[in-house]
Amino acid sequence: MSKQSEFYDKLKESLDNSSTYPSKYLFKFIVPTTKNQLKEVKDIFDLPGVVINTKASKTNKYISVSITKVVKSSDEIIAKYKEVAGIEGIISL
């Protein structure tokens, strides 16, 4: 089992033990400002009812992105994290 797979298994277990669904979930990411990464993140979450807040770092090298979305399951949360993981330079929190 890969470390990434193990990480998602632990995350799923933690989410299932601490949440009931549907529920609001707060996704947090750090995005470099060098390319179109912010647009890529917004495109992944561009759905009705999703709230996206951004804040630039003091040096303007990064943007903090907070996204609140109603999710139906821990699997939906993990699927979004995996989708965002494909974006170059992104850090998931």
N, CA, C and O atoms as a CHARMM CRD file, in Angstrom:
* protein
*
  372
    1    1 MET  N      0.85400  -1.18600   0.00000 PROA 1      0.00000
    2    1 MET  CA     0.00000   0.00000   0.00000 PROA 1      0.00000
    3    1 MET  C      0.89500   1.24300   0.00000 PROA 1      0.00000
    4    1 MET  O      1.83800   1.33800   0.78600 PROA 1      0.00000
    5    2 SER  N      0.59200   2.18500  -0.88400 PROA 2      0.00000
    6    2 SER  CA     1.40500   3.39400  -0.97300 PROA 2      0.00000
    7    2 SER  C      1.09000   4.33700   0.18600 PROA 2      0.00000
    8    2 SER  O      0.04100   4.23900   0.82400 PROA 2      0.00000
    9    3 LYS  N      2.02400   5.25100   0.44000 PROA 3      0.00000
   10    3 LYS  CA     1.80800   6.22200   1.51700 PROA 3      0.00000
   11    3 LYS  C      0.58900   7.08300   1.23000 PROA 3      0.00000
   12    3 LYS  O     -0.16900   7.42100   2.13900 PROA 3      0.00000
   13    4 GLN  N      0.40000   7.44100  -0.05500 PROA 4      0.00000
   14    4 GLN  CA    -0.74900   8.27200  -0.42100 PROA 4      0.00000
   15    4 GLN  C     -2.05300   7.51500  -0.16700 PROA 4      0.00000
   16    4 GLN  O     -3.00800   8.07800   0.36900 PROA 4      0.00000
   17    5 SER  N     -2.08900   6.25000  -0.55000 PROA 5      0.00000
   18    5 SER  CA    -3.27300   5.43200  -0.32300 PROA 5      0.00000
   19    5 SER  C     -3.54900   5.28800   1.17400 PROA 5      0.00000
   20    5 SER  O     -4.69600   5.36400   1.61400 PROA 5      0.00000
   21    6 GLU  N     -2.49700   5.08200   1.93700 PROA 6      0.00000
   22    6 GLU  CA    -2.62200   4.96600   3.39300 PROA 6      0.00000
   23    6 GLU  C     -3.14500   6.26800   3.99200 PROA 6      0.00000
   24    6 GLU  O     -3.98100   6.24700   4.89600 PROA 6      0.00000
   25    7 PHE  N     -2.64800   7.41000   3.48500 PROA 7      0.00000
   26    7 PHE  CA    -3.11200   8.71200   3.96100 PROA 7      0.00000
   27    7 PHE  C     -4.61500   8.86600   3.73100 PROA 7      0.00000
   28    7 PHE  O     -5.34400   9.27100   4.63700 PROA 7      0.00000
   29    8 TYR  N     -5.08200   8.54200   2.51600 PROA 8      0.00000
   30    8 TYR  CA    -6.50600   8.69200   2.21200 PROA 8      0.00000
   31    8 TYR  C     -7.36200   7.71300   3.01100 PROA 8      0.00000
   32    8 TYR  O     -8.48500   8.04500   3.38900 PROA 8      0.00000
   33    9 ASP  N     -6.84900   6.51400   3.27300 PROA 9      0.00000
   34    9 ASP  CA    -7.58300   5.55900   4.11400 PROA 9      0.00000
   35    9 ASP  C     -7.76900   6.10900   5.52900 PROA 9      0.00000
   36    9 ASP  O     -8.85300   6.00900   6.10400 PROA 9      0.00000
   37   10 LYS  N     -6.70300   6.68900   6.08300 PROA 10     0.00000
   38   10 LYS  CA    -6.78900   7.26800   7.42800 PROA 10     0.00000
   39   10 LYS  C     -7.71100   8.47900   7.44500 PROA 10     0.00000
   40   10 LYS  O     -8.48000   8.67200   8.38700 PROA 10     0.00000
   41   11 LEU  N     -7.63000   9.29500   6.39400 PROA 11     0.00000
   42   11 LEU  CA    -8.50500  10.46500   6.30600 PROA 11     0.00000
   43   11 LEU  C     -9.96100  10.02400   6.24900 PROA 11     0.00000
   44   11 LEU  O    -10.80400  10.60100   6.93600 PROA 11     0.00000
   45   12 LYS  N    -10.27000   9.01700   5.44700 PROA 12     0.00000
   46   12 LYS  CA   -11.64500   8.52000   5.34300 PROA 12     0.00000
   47   12 LYS  C    -12.14400   8.03400   6.69500 PROA 12     0.00000
   48   12 LYS  O    -13.26400   8.34800   7.09600 PROA 12     0.00000
   49   13 GLU  N    -11.31900   7.27100   7.39500 PROA 13     0.00000
   50   13 GLU  CA   -11.70500   6.76000   8.71400 PROA 13     0.00000
   51   13 GLU  C    -11.97700   7.91700   9.67600 PROA 13     0.00000
   52   13 GLU  O    -12.97000   7.90200  10.40400 PROA 13     0.00000
   53   14 SER  N    -11.10600   8.90400   9.67900 PROA 14     0.00000
   54   14 SER  CA   -11.27000  10.06100  10.55500 PROA 14     0.00000
   55   14 SER  C    -12.54300  10.83700  10.21600 PROA 14     0.00000
   56   14 SER  O    -13.29500  11.22400  11.11100 PROA 14     0.00000
   57   15 LEU  N    -12.78200  11.06300   8.92900 PROA 15     0.00000
   58   15 LEU  CA   -13.98700  11.79000   8.50100 PROA 15     0.00000
   59   15 LEU  C    -15.24700  11.02400   8.87000 PROA 15     0.00000
   60   15 LEU  O    -16.21400  11.61600   9.34800 PROA 15     0.00000
   61   16 ASP  N    -15.24600   9.71900   8.65400 PROA 16     0.00000
   62   16 ASP  CA   -16.42400   8.90700   8.97100 PROA 16     0.00000
   63   16 ASP  C    -16.70800   8.87400  10.46700 PROA 16     0.00000
   64   16 ASP  O    -17.86600   8.79800  10.87900 PROA 16     0.00000
   65   17 ASN  N    -15.65400   8.93000  11.28200 PROA 17     0.00000
   66   17 ASN  CA   -15.83700   8.90400  12.73300 PROA 17     0.00000
   67   17 ASN  C    -16.22600  10.25200  13.31900 PROA 17     0.00000
   68   17 ASN  O    -16.75900  10.30800  14.42700 PROA 17     0.00000
   69   18 SER  N    -15.96900  11.33800  12.60000 PROA 18     0.00000
   70   18 SER  CA   -16.19300  12.66400  13.17200 PROA 18     0.00000
   71   18 SER  C    -17.32500  13.45400  12.51800 PROA 18     0.00000
   72   18 SER  O    -17.65600  14.54700  12.97700 PROA 18     0.00000
   73   19 SER  N    -17.91800  12.92300  11.46400 PROA 19     0.00000
   74   19 SER  CA   -18.92300  13.69000  10.73100 PROA 19     0.00000
   75   19 SER  C    -20.14100  12.84700  10.40800 PROA 19     0.00000
   76   19 SER  O    -20.08100  11.61900  10.33500 PROA 19     0.00000
   77   20 THR  N    -21.25100  13.55000  10.21600 PROA 20     0.00000
   78   20 THR  CA   -22.44600  12.92700   9.65800 PROA 20     0.00000
   79   20 THR  C    -22.73000  13.63700   8.34800 PROA 20     0.00000
   80   20 THR  O    -22.40800  14.81500   8.19800 PROA 20     0.00000
   81   21 TYR  N    -23.31900  12.94400   7.41600 PROA 21     0.00000
   82   21 TYR  CA   -23.51900  13.51200   6.07800 PROA 21     0.00000
   83   21 TYR  C    -24.98900  13.52800   5.72100 PROA 21     0.00000
   84   21 TYR  O    -25.74900  12.66200   6.15500 PROA 21     0.00000
   85   22 PRO  N    -25.39600  14.51700   4.92700 PROA 22     0.00000
   86   22 PRO  CA   -24.59700  15.59000   4.33600 PROA 22     0.00000
   87   22 PRO  C    -24.16900  16.61400   5.38600 PROA 22     0.00000
   88   22 PRO  O    -24.84300  16.80800   6.39800 PROA 22     0.00000
   89   23 SER  N    -23.03900  17.26000   5.12400 PROA 23     0.00000
   90   23 SER  CA   -22.55200  18.30500   6.01400 PROA 23     0.00000
   91   23 SER  C    -21.66000  19.27200   5.24400 PROA 23     0.00000
   92   23 SER  O    -21.17700  18.97000   4.15300 PROA 23     0.00000
   93   24 LYS  N    -21.45800  20.44800   5.84800 PROA 24     0.00000
   94   24 LYS  CA   -20.54600  21.41800   5.25000 PROA 24     0.00000
   95   24 LYS  C    -19.11700  20.99000   5.56600 PROA 24     0.00000
   96   24 LYS  O    -18.81400  20.55600   6.67800 PROA 24     0.00000
   97   25 TYR  N    -18.24600  21.11900   4.56700 PROA 25     0.00000
   98   25 TYR  CA   -16.83700  20.78500   4.77000 PROA 25     0.00000
   99   25 TYR  C    -15.99100  21.94500   4.26700 PROA 25     0.00000
  100   25 TYR  O    -16.28100  22.54600   3.23300 PROA 25     0.00000
  101   26 LEU  N    -14.94100  22.24400   5.02000 PROA 26     0.00000
  102   26 LEU  CA   -14.04000  23.33400   4.65400 PROA 26     0.00000
  103   26 LEU  C    -12.76200  22.75400   4.06800 PROA 26     0.00000
  104   26 LEU  O    -11.97500  22.11700   4.76800 PROA 26     0.00000
  105   27 PHE  N    -12.56900  22.98200   2.78300 PROA 27     0.00000
  106   27 PHE  CA   -11.33800  22.59900   2.09800 PROA 27     0.00000
  107   27 PHE  C    -10.39300  23.79300   2.17500 PROA 27     0.00000
  108   27 PHE  O    -10.82100  24.93600   2.02000 PROA 27     0.00000
  109   28 LYS  N     -9.09700  23.52900   2.41700 PROA 28     0.00000
  110   28 LYS  CA    -8.11500  24.60800   2.47900 PROA 28     0.00000
  111   28 LYS  C     -6.89400  24.22400   1.64600 PROA 28     0.00000
  112   28 LYS  O     -6.39500  23.10100   1.71400 PROA 28     0.00000
  113   29 PHE  N     -6.43300  25.19000   0.86100 PROA 29     0.00000
  114   29 PHE  CA    -5.29000  24.96100  -0.01600 PROA 29     0.00000
  115   29 PHE  C     -4.38900  26.19100  -0.01500 PROA 29     0.00000
  116   29 PHE  O     -4.83600  27.31000   0.23500 PROA 29     0.00000
  117   30 ILE  N     -3.11200  25.95800  -0.30100 PROA 30     0.00000
  118   30 ILE  CA    -2.16500  27.03300  -0.56300 PROA 30     0.00000
  119   30 ILE  C     -1.78300  26.88200  -2.03700 PROA 30     0.00000
  120   30 ILE  O     -1.34900  25.81600  -2.47400 PROA 30     0.00000
  121   31 VAL  N     -1.95300  27.96700  -2.79000 PROA 31     0.00000
  122   31 VAL  CA    -1.76000  27.92200  -4.23000 PROA 31     0.00000
  123   31 VAL  C     -0.69400  28.93600  -4.63300 PROA 31     0.00000
  124   31 VAL  O     -0.77100  30.09700  -4.22900 PROA 31     0.00000
  125   32 PRO  N      0.30400  28.52100  -5.42600 PROA 32     0.00000
  126   32 PRO  CA     1.28000  29.49800  -5.93600 PROA 32     0.00000
  127   32 PRO  C      0.59100  30.47600  -6.88600 PROA 32     0.00000
  128   32 PRO  O     -0.39400  30.12300  -7.53500 PROA 32     0.00000
  129   33 THR  N      1.09800  31.68300  -6.96700 PROA 33     0.00000
  130   33 THR  CA     0.49400  32.69000  -7.84000 PROA 33     0.00000
  131   33 THR  C      1.17000  32.75800  -9.20600 PROA 33     0.00000
  132   33 THR  O      0.84700  33.63000 -10.01300 PROA 33     0.00000
  133   34 THR  N      2.09700  31.85300  -9.46800 PROA 34     0.00000
  134   34 THR  CA     2.89300  31.93500 -10.68400 PROA 34     0.00000
  135   34 THR  C      2.15800  31.54200 -11.96100 PROA 34     0.00000
  136   34 THR  O      2.47300  32.07300 -13.02600 PROA 34     0.00000
  137   35 LYS  N      1.19600  30.63700 -11.89500 PROA 35     0.00000
  138   35 LYS  CA     0.49000  30.18600 -13.09900 PROA 35     0.00000
  139   35 LYS  C     -1.01200  30.32800 -12.88000 PROA 35     0.00000
  140   35 LYS  O     -1.45800  31.22600 -12.16500 PROA 35     0.00000
  141   36 ASN  N     -1.78200  29.45100 -13.48900 PROA 36     0.00000
  142   36 ASN  CA    -3.24000  29.50500 -13.37400 PROA 36     0.00000
  143   36 ASN  C     -3.79700  28.54400 -12.32900 PROA 36     0.00000
  144   36 ASN  O     -4.93600  28.09600 -12.45400 PROA 36     0.00000
  145   37 GLN  N     -3.01400  28.22000 -11.30000 PROA 37     0.00000
  146   37 GLN  CA    -3.45900  27.22900 -10.32700 PROA 37     0.00000
  147   37 GLN  C     -4.74900  27.64900  -9.61800 PROA 37     0.00000
  148   37 GLN  O     -5.61500  26.81100  -9.36700 PROA 37     0.00000
  149   38 LEU  N     -4.88400  28.93100  -9.29600 PROA 38     0.00000
  150   38 LEU  CA    -6.10600  29.39200  -8.62300 PROA 38     0.00000
  151   38 LEU  C     -7.32100  29.13200  -9.50300 PROA 38     0.00000
  152   38 LEU  O     -8.35000  28.66900  -9.01000 PROA 38     0.00000
  153   39 LYS  N     -7.22000  29.41800 -10.78300 PROA 39     0.00000
  154   39 LYS  CA    -8.33000  29.17700 -11.70200 PROA 39     0.00000
  155   39 LYS  C     -8.64500  27.68300 -11.76400 PROA 39     0.00000
  156   39 LYS  O     -9.81300  27.29800 -11.81000 PROA 39     0.00000
  157   40 GLU  N     -7.61300  26.84200 -11.76600 PROA 40     0.00000
  158   40 GLU  CA    -7.82500  25.39700 -11.80500 PROA 40     0.00000
  159   40 GLU  C     -8.59500  24.92400 -10.57400 PROA 40     0.00000
  160   40 GLU  O     -9.50800  24.10500 -10.68500 PROA 40     0.00000
  161   41 VAL  N     -8.22500  25.44000  -9.40000 PROA 41     0.00000
  162   41 VAL  CA    -8.93100  25.06900  -8.16400 PROA 41     0.00000
  163   41 VAL  C    -10.37600  25.54000  -8.23500 PROA 41     0.00000
  164   41 VAL  O    -11.29500  24.78100  -7.92600 PROA 41     0.00000
  165   42 LYS  N    -10.57800  26.78400  -8.63900 PROA 42     0.00000
  166   42 LYS  CA   -11.94400  27.31600  -8.72800 PROA 42     0.00000
  167   42 LYS  C    -12.78000  26.50900  -9.71500 PROA 42     0.00000
  168   42 LYS  O    -13.96100  26.26300  -9.46700 PROA 42     0.00000
  169   43 ASP  N    -12.18100  26.09500 -10.83100 PROA 43     0.00000
  170   43 ASP  CA   -12.92200  25.30400 -11.82200 PROA 43     0.00000
  171   43 ASP  C    -13.38100  23.96600 -11.24600 PROA 43     0.00000
  172   43 ASP  O    -14.47200  23.49700 -11.57000 PROA 43     0.00000
  173   44 ILE  N    -12.56500  23.35000 -10.40200 PROA 44     0.00000
  174   44 ILE  CA   -12.92500  22.06600  -9.79000 PROA 44     0.00000
  175   44 ILE  C    -14.12500  22.21700  -8.85100 PROA 44     0.00000
  176   44 ILE  O    -14.96800  21.32400  -8.76600 PROA 44     0.00000
  177   45 PHE  N    -14.19500  23.34400  -8.15300 PROA 45     0.00000
  178   45 PHE  CA   -15.25500  23.55500  -7.15200 PROA 45     0.00000
  179   45 PHE  C    -16.36800  24.47700  -7.62900 PROA 45     0.00000
  180   45 PHE  O    -17.22600  24.86000  -6.83400 PROA 45     0.00000
  181   46 ASP  N    -16.37600  24.84200  -8.90300 PROA 46     0.00000
  182   46 ASP  CA   -17.34200  25.81100  -9.41300 PROA 46     0.00000
  183   46 ASP  C    -18.73100  25.19300  -9.51200 PROA 46     0.00000
  184   46 ASP  O    -19.15500  24.73900 -10.57500 PROA 46     0.00000
  185   47 LEU  N    -19.42400  25.18500  -8.38700 PROA 47     0.00000
  186   47 LEU  CA   -20.76200  24.60900  -8.30600 PROA 47     0.00000
  187   47 LEU  C    -21.67000  25.54800  -7.52000 PROA 47     0.00000
  188   47 LEU  O    -21.17900  26.32900  -6.70500 PROA 47     0.00000
  189   48 PRO  N    -22.97500  25.48900  -7.74300 PROA 48     0.00000
  190   48 PRO  CA   -23.89000  26.30500  -6.93600 PROA 48     0.00000
  191   48 PRO  C    -23.75500  25.96700  -5.45100 PROA 48     0.00000
  192   48 PRO  O    -23.62400  24.79900  -5.08800 PROA 48     0.00000
  193   49 GLY  N    -23.78700  26.97300  -4.60900 PROA 49     0.00000
  194   49 GLY  CA   -23.73700  26.76800  -3.17000 PROA 49     0.00000
  195   49 GLY  C    -22.34500  26.65100  -2.59000 PROA 49     0.00000
  196   49 GLY  O    -22.19600  26.49000  -1.37900 PROA 49     0.00000
  197   50 VAL  N    -21.31500  26.72600  -3.42800 PROA 50     0.00000
  198   50 VAL  CA   -19.93400  26.64200  -2.95200 PROA 50     0.00000
  199   50 VAL  C    -19.42200  28.04800  -2.66800 PROA 50     0.00000
  200   50 VAL  O    -19.57000  28.94600  -3.49700 PROA 50     0.00000
  201   51 VAL  N    -18.81800  28.24000  -1.49400 PROA 51     0.00000
  202   51 VAL  CA   -18.26200  29.54100  -1.11400 PROA 51     0.00000
  203   51 VAL  C    -16.74300  29.44900  -1.17800 PROA 51     0.00000
  204   51 VAL  O    -16.13700  28.60900  -0.51400 PROA 51     0.00000
  205   52 ILE  N    -16.13200  30.32000  -1.98300 PROA 52     0.00000
  206   52 ILE  CA   -14.67500  30.32500  -2.15500 PROA 52     0.00000
  207   52 ILE  C    -14.12800  31.66200  -1.66500 PROA 52     0.00000
  208   52 ILE  O    -14.52300  32.72400  -2.14600 PROA 52     0.00000
  209   53 ASN  N    -13.21000  31.59000  -0.69500 PROA 53     0.00000
  210   53 ASN  CA   -12.54100  32.78400  -0.18100 PROA 53     0.00000
  211   53 ASN  C    -11.05200  32.65900  -0.45000 PROA 53     0.00000
  212   53 ASN  O    -10.47300  31.58100  -0.31900 PROA 53     0.00000
  213   54 THR  N    -10.43600  33.77800  -0.82900 PROA 54     0.00000
  214   54 THR  CA    -8.99700  33.77200  -1.09900 PROA 54     0.00000
  215   54 THR  C     -8.32700  34.90500  -0.34000 PROA 54     0.00000
  216   54 THR  O     -8.93800  35.93000  -0.04000 PROA 54     0.00000
  217   55 LYS  N     -7.04500  34.68900  -0.03600 PROA 55     0.00000
  218   55 LYS  CA    -6.25500  35.72000   0.63100 PROA 55     0.00000
  219   55 LYS  C     -4.80900  35.56900   0.17200 PROA 55     0.00000
  220   55 LYS  O     -4.21900  34.49500   0.29500 PROA 55     0.00000
  221   56 ALA  N     -4.25100  36.64100  -0.35100 PROA 56     0.00000
  222   56 ALA  CA    -2.86600  36.61500  -0.81600 PROA 56     0.00000
  223   56 ALA  C     -1.91300  36.66000   0.37700 PROA 56     0.00000
  224   56 ALA  O     -2.21800  37.25300   1.41200 PROA 56     0.00000
  225   57 SER  N     -0.75300  36.02200   0.21100 PROA 57     0.00000
  226   57 SER  CA     0.27700  36.07300   1.25300 PROA 57     0.00000
  227   57 SER  C      0.92600  37.45400   1.23900 PROA 57     0.00000
  228   57 SER  O      0.75600  38.22400   0.29400 PROA 57     0.00000
  229   58 LYS  N      1.66600  37.75200   2.29500 PROA 58     0.00000
  230   58 LYS  CA     2.32200  39.06100   2.39200 PROA 58     0.00000
  231   58 LYS  C      3.27700  39.30800   1.22800 PROA 58     0.00000
  232   58 LYS  O      3.42300  40.44100   0.76900 PROA 58     0.00000
  233   59 THR  N      3.92100  38.25500   0.75700 PROA 59     0.00000
  234   59 THR  CA     4.88000  38.39000  -0.33900 PROA 59     0.00000
  235   59 THR  C      4.22800  38.25600  -1.72000 PROA 59     0.00000
  236   59 THR  O      4.88800  38.43900  -2.74300 PROA 59     0.00000
  237   60 ASN  N      2.94200  37.93800  -1.74100 PROA 60     0.00000
  238   60 ASN  CA     2.18500  37.72900  -2.97600 PROA 60     0.00000
  239   60 ASN  C      2.67400  36.53400  -3.79800 PROA 60     0.00000
  240   60 ASN  O      2.38900  36.45000  -4.99200 PROA 60     0.00000
  241   61 LYS  N      3.40400  35.61100  -3.17200 PROA 61     0.00000
  242   61 LYS  CA     3.87100  34.41700  -3.87000 PROA 61     0.00000
  243   61 LYS  C      2.83400  33.29300  -3.80300 PROA 61     0.00000
  244   61 LYS  O      2.83000  32.38700  -4.63600 PROA 61     0.00000
  245   62 TYR  N      1.96000  33.36800  -2.80400 PROA 62     0.00000
  246   62 TYR  CA     0.96100  32.32400  -2.59800 PROA 62     0.00000
  247   62 TYR  C     -0.40400  32.93900  -2.30900 PROA 62     0.00000
  248   62 TYR  O     -0.52200  34.09300  -1.89900 PROA 62     0.00000
  249   63 ILE  N     -1.43000  32.12100  -2.54000 PROA 63     0.00000
  250   63 ILE  CA    -2.79900  32.51700  -2.20900 PROA 63     0.00000
  251   63 ILE  C     -3.38900  31.40500  -1.34300 PROA 63     0.00000
  252   63 ILE  O     -3.32600  30.22700  -1.69800 PROA 63     0.00000
  253   64 SER  N     -3.95600  31.79100  -0.21700 PROA 64     0.00000
  254   64 SER  CA    -4.67500  30.85900   0.63500 PROA 64     0.00000
  255   64 SER  C     -6.10700  30.76600   0.10300 PROA 64     0.00000
  256   64 SER  O     -6.76700  31.78400  -0.10400 PROA 64     0.00000
  257   65 VAL  N     -6.57500  29.55200  -0.11200 PROA 65     0.00000
  258   65 VAL  CA    -7.91700  29.33800  -0.65500 PROA 65     0.00000
  259   65 VAL  C     -8.71800  28.50300   0.33700 PROA 65     0.00000
  260   65 VAL  O     -8.31000  27.40200   0.70500 PROA 65     0.00000
  261   66 SER  N     -9.85700  29.03400   0.76600 PROA 66     0.00000
  262   66 SER  CA   -10.77800  28.30800   1.64700 PROA 66     0.00000
  263   66 SER  C    -12.07300  28.10000   0.88500 PROA 66     0.00000
  264   66 SER  O    -12.64100  29.04600   0.34100 PROA 66     0.00000
  265   67 ILE  N    -12.53500  26.86600   0.84800 PROA 67     0.00000
  266   67 ILE  CA   -13.73100  26.52700   0.07900 PROA 67     0.00000
  267   67 ILE  C    -14.69000  25.76900   0.98100 PROA 67     0.00000
  268   67 ILE  O    -14.33600  24.73400   1.54600 PROA 67     0.00000
  269   68 THR  N    -15.89900  26.28300   1.11300 PROA 68     0.00000
  270   68 THR  CA   -16.92400  25.61300   1.90300 PROA 68     0.00000
  271   68 THR  C    -17.93500  24.99700   0.94600 PROA 68     0.00000
  272   68 THR  O    -18.48800  25.67400   0.08000 PROA 68     0.00000
  273   69 LYS  N    -18.16300  23.69700   1.11900 PROA 69     0.00000
  274   69 LYS  CA   -19.05000  22.96400   0.22500 PROA 69     0.00000
  275   69 LYS  C    -19.83200  21.93900   1.03200 PROA 69     0.00000
  276   69 LYS  O    -19.28700  21.32400   1.94800 PROA 69     0.00000
  277   70 VAL  N    -21.09500  21.75200   0.70200 PROA 70     0.00000
  278   70 VAL  CA   -21.88300  20.68700   1.31000 PROA 70     0.00000
  279   70 VAL  C    -21.51200  19.39200   0.59200 PROA 70     0.00000
  280   70 VAL  O    -21.60600  19.28600  -0.63100 PROA 70     0.00000
  281   71 VAL  N    -21.09100  18.41600   1.38500 PROA 71     0.00000
  282   71 VAL  CA   -20.68900  17.11900   0.83200 PROA 71     0.00000
  283   71 VAL  C    -21.63000  16.02800   1.32300 PROA 71     0.00000
  284   71 VAL  O    -22.24600  16.14000   2.38300 PROA 71     0.00000
  285   72 LYS  N    -21.72500  14.97200   0.52400 PROA 72     0.00000
  286   72 LYS  CA   -22.63300  13.87600   0.85400 PROA 72     0.00000
  287   72 LYS  C    -21.94000  12.71600   1.53900 PROA 72     0.00000
  288   72 LYS  O    -22.59100  11.86300   2.14300 PROA 72     0.00000
  289   73 SER  N    -20.58500  12.68500   1.44300 PROA 73     0.00000
  290   73 SER  CA   -19.86100  11.55600   2.03900 PROA 73     0.00000
  291   73 SER  C    -18.37500  11.86900   2.14800 PROA 73     0.00000
  292   73 SER  O    -17.88300  12.82000   1.54100 PROA 73     0.00000
  293   74 SER  N    -17.67000  11.05900   2.92500 PROA 74     0.00000
  294   74 SER  CA   -16.21900  11.20000   3.01600 PROA 74     0.00000
  295   74 SER  C    -15.57800  10.88700   1.66700 PROA 74     0.00000
  296   74 SER  O    -14.53500  11.44900   1.33000 PROA 74     0.00000
  297   75 ASP  N    -16.19100   9.99900   0.90000 PROA 75     0.00000
  298   75 ASP  CA   -15.65600   9.66300  -0.42600 PROA 75     0.00000
  299   75 ASP  C    -15.65800  10.88400  -1.34800 PROA 75     0.00000
  300   75 ASP  O    -14.74700  11.04900  -2.15900 PROA 75     0.00000
  301   76 GLU  N    -16.66800  11.73100  -1.22700 PROA 76     0.00000
  302   76 GLU  CA   -16.73200  12.94900  -2.03900 PROA 76     0.00000
  303   76 GLU  C    -15.59300  13.89900  -1.65700 PROA 76     0.00000
  304   76 GLU  O    -14.98500  14.52200  -2.52700 PROA 76     0.00000
  305   77 ILE  N    -15.30600  14.01000  -0.36500 PROA 77     0.00000
  306   77 ILE  CA   -14.20600  14.86800   0.10800 PROA 77     0.00000
  307   77 ILE  C    -12.88100  14.36600  -0.45600 PROA 77     0.00000
  308   77 ILE  O    -12.09300  15.14300  -0.99600 PROA 77     0.00000
  309   78 ILE  N    -12.64300  13.08400  -0.32900 PROA 78     0.00000
  310   78 ILE  CA   -11.38900  12.49500  -0.80000 PROA 78     0.00000
  311   78 ILE  C    -11.25700  12.62900  -2.31800 PROA 78     0.00000
  312   78 ILE  O    -10.16400  12.88700  -2.82300 PROA 78     0.00000
  313   79 ALA  N    -12.35100  12.45600  -3.04100 PROA 79     0.00000
  314   79 ALA  CA   -12.31400  12.60200  -4.50500 PROA 79     0.00000
  315   79 ALA  C    -11.88400  14.02000  -4.88700 PROA 79     0.00000
  316   79 ALA  O    -11.10600  14.19700  -5.82500 PROA 79     0.00000
  317   80 LYS  N    -12.38000  15.02800  -4.17200 PROA 80     0.00000
  318   80 LYS  CA   -11.99800  16.41600  -4.46600 PROA 80     0.00000
  319   80 LYS  C    -10.52300  16.64300  -4.16100 PROA 80     0.00000
  320   80 LYS  O     -9.81800  17.28200  -4.94200 PROA 80     0.00000
  321   81 TYR  N    -10.04900  16.11700  -3.01800 PROA 81     0.00000
  322   81 TYR  CA    -8.62800  16.26900  -2.69000 PROA 81     0.00000
  323   81 TYR  C     -7.74900  15.61200  -3.76000 PROA 81     0.00000
  324   81 TYR  O     -6.71800  16.16600  -4.14200 PROA 81     0.00000
  325   82 LYS  N     -8.15200  14.43900  -4.24000 PROA 82     0.00000
  326   82 LYS  CA    -7.37400  13.75200  -5.26500 PROA 82     0.00000
  327   82 LYS  C     -7.38300  14.54400  -6.57600 PROA 82     0.00000
  328   82 LYS  O     -6.37000  14.61300  -7.27100 PROA 82     0.00000
  329   83 GLU  N     -8.52000  15.13300  -6.90200 PROA 83     0.00000
  330   83 GLU  CA    -8.61400  15.93700  -8.12500 PROA 83     0.00000
  331   83 GLU  C     -7.70400  17.15800  -8.03600 PROA 83     0.00000
  332   83 GLU  O     -6.99700  17.47800  -8.99100 PROA 83     0.00000
  333   84 VAL  N     -7.72000  17.83500  -6.90100 PROA 84     0.00000
  334   84 VAL  CA    -6.89200  19.02400  -6.70500 PROA 84     0.00000
  335   84 VAL  C     -5.41000  18.65900  -6.63700 PROA 84     0.00000
  336   84 VAL  O     -4.55700  19.46100  -7.02000 PROA 84     0.00000
  337   85 ALA  N     -5.10200  17.47000  -6.16000 PROA 85     0.00000
  338   85 ALA  CA    -3.69900  17.04600  -6.02900 PROA 85     0.00000
  339   85 ALA  C     -2.96700  17.04100  -7.37300 PROA 85     0.00000
  340   85 ALA  O     -1.73800  17.09600  -7.40800 PROA 85     0.00000
  341   86 GLY  N     -3.70300  16.97700  -8.45900 PROA 86     0.00000
  342   86 GLY  CA    -3.09800  16.99500  -9.78100 PROA 86     0.00000
  343   86 GLY  C     -2.62700  18.37200 -10.23500 PROA 86     0.00000
  344   86 GLY  O     -1.99100  18.49400 -11.28200 PROA 86     0.00000
  345   87 ILE  N     -2.92900  19.39400  -9.46900 PROA 87     0.00000
  346   87 ILE  CA    -2.53000  20.76100  -9.82500 PROA 87     0.00000
  347   87 ILE  C     -1.11600  21.00700  -9.35200 PROA 87     0.00000
  348   87 ILE  O     -0.79800  20.76500  -8.18800 PROA 87     0.00000
  349   88 GLU  N     -0.26300  21.48500 -10.24400 PROA 88     0.00000
  350   88 GLU  CA     1.14400  21.71400  -9.94900 PROA 88     0.00000
  351   88 GLU  C      1.34200  22.72600  -8.81700 PROA 88     0.00000
  352   88 GLU  O      0.77300  23.81800  -8.84700 PROA 88     0.00000
  353   89 GLY  N      2.14700  22.36000  -7.82500 PROA 89     0.00000
  354   89 GLY  CA     2.53800  23.27900  -6.76800 PROA 89     0.00000
  355   89 GLY  C      1.54400  23.49700  -5.65200 PROA 89     0.00000
  356   89 GLY  O      1.83100  24.25400  -4.72400 PROA 89     0.00000
  357   90 ILE  N      0.38400  22.86300  -5.70500 PROA 90     0.00000
  358   90 ILE  CA    -0.65100  23.10300  -4.69500 PROA 90     0.00000
  359   90 ILE  C     -0.32900  22.35000  -3.39800 PROA 90     0.00000
  360   90 ILE  O      0.24400  21.26100  -3.42500 PROA 90     0.00000
  361   91 ILE  N     -0.70100  22.94300  -2.28000 PROA 91     0.00000
  362   91 ILE  CA    -0.55700  22.31600  -0.98100 PROA 91     0.00000
  363   91 ILE  C     -1.95400  22.18800  -0.37400 PROA 91     0.00000
  364   91 ILE  O     -2.66100  23.18300  -0.21800 PROA 91     0.00000
  365   92 SER  N     -2.34400  20.97200  -0.03600 PROA 92     0.00000
  366   92 SER  CA    -3.63800  20.74600   0.61200 PROA 92     0.00000
  367   92 SER  C     -3.43000  20.76200   2.11100 PROA 92     0.00000
  368   92 SER  O     -2.48400  20.16500   2.62700 PROA 92     0.00000
  369   93 LEU  N     -4.32300  21.45100   2.80800 PROA 93     0.00000
  370   93 LEU  CA    -4.22700  21.52200   4.27200 PROA 93     0.00000
  371   93 LEU  C     -5.35900  20.74300   4.91600 PROA 93     0.00000
  372   93 LEU  O     -5.45000  20.68500   6.14200 PROA 93     0.00000
